[in-house]
Amino acid sequence: MMKSVLITGVLGGIGKSLAKSFKNAGYFVYGLDIRDMDHELQICDKFYKFDINEFSKGGDYFQQWTGTFYQDIPNLDVLVNNAAVQLLGSVEEISLSNWEETLRVNLTGPLFLSKCFFERLEKSSGCIINIGSIHHQLTKPNFVSYATSKSALIGLTKAMAVDLSGRIRVNAISPAAIETDMLRAGFNNDETALDELRKIHPVQRIGYPNDVAKMALFLASENSGFIHGANLTLDGGISSVLKDL
């Protein structure tokens, strides 16, 4: 029987690479994203336009999608919680609405989507993979809501692994800089700045979306059956660097 994977944030840089890699590995790929699929339909076998922020508020939207998932996705082997928002602002500046949206999308969404699929993942001896961030450990100014949400996501990963012992494996991947449109936009597509970013990584490059996808495929495989409750750092060595002024 063909294995299946559900990937949130499937139209982002990392999400697309996850979908392509799992599809090439023979998985049936369900994709969720707030954006329209348009011409990129080929990266998913089944796509849903889905707002994880609204889902995380509960209410009618939550009930509607819980029913849709129950009807449309009878079996599931892997859930990849990849969708995230990055709403910047300092401690003084961050608004309550941006803070709450960040937590709903980056933390509450992964928990309640996981709850939606617990029975199906347990039935298949499946796994959950949460896409974290280096910001759970190392951060910079104006990332207070994002860093907090990703720190909590790693805590959630470990807590779920304990709660679901013997039923579903749960792990996280925490990438550092990954070459996506979001990252480039953060640097205003300034190649000089991006080159500097590459140089401060001991591997002398920043990550590619496929680096994350390859690690996710490994965590989903039988070869990683003893990895549970782990957070795998994918950072090109940057967390070992102590910069001198």
Steps between C-alpha positions, in 0.01 A plus 500: 500500500634845407609708798361850543625828644324824586713817478388841624636818342558293188542798264790657688863436408547218751146371448545455125823311552338278762214420262729421206730281709220298658325465163824378337534250784163350408271671751151630427533869591223705661587870511352787702569868448325833543595595144349372175677204339474629140757344262690311770237229533753236395684519831193360684262217428226680694505867600283694745489875540507520877546772761677353804452828688120471472513126572687568824224731623256209519136560415325418172817512287666245729196271493466528122861403433507226760208342314663551159825338614312208655315439173777571247809361675415155638864397542815696581860398565678834546391846610747784437410817690689750285271805473622807689474877514779740592348823630783722618501747786693572816368433851386865513344497153337160456122523484269258676343398168838418341611313813182291506506429125861383526414257779187375322681426174838384632393313814126444547451393138759220517348370824139491381580369151696224672198428721284478187714220362606313815285193428608469138869553581483245781333248272786531248776516767568841348682811607469875548778735390491858626707757311660718766771761465841593629313788665394262776863518615666803337306807398538869417314826561133528405442122490334478843174340385660271240779383732252435780270298275785286366638441851155385606471277192813311606352463848176375345696247293659352812177502699307329218774239466457412867119502487489289182762246610474181296228644278638775272856625462536879531812695405602849392747653255646842583656661191717812504506726192334325204510656154133579445308800368418591861867508596596702191222749567637546851831606344330706223659260249837660580755248365784667690316450828412142405866429421593625847235274647648205312851578623410495869375142468786252547382303195530828302145492369146535625256212489285392208136394537603154382727468806190519718305264273773234509507509880119476515503196271761339726288565811198348324692186404534173688873573531420764762275280713697569821491880455214634711452832679809637325573842358749467216703815439562583135717811515821463302695535824382854577399413858865414572628842395607760755551826316772731632464876463 
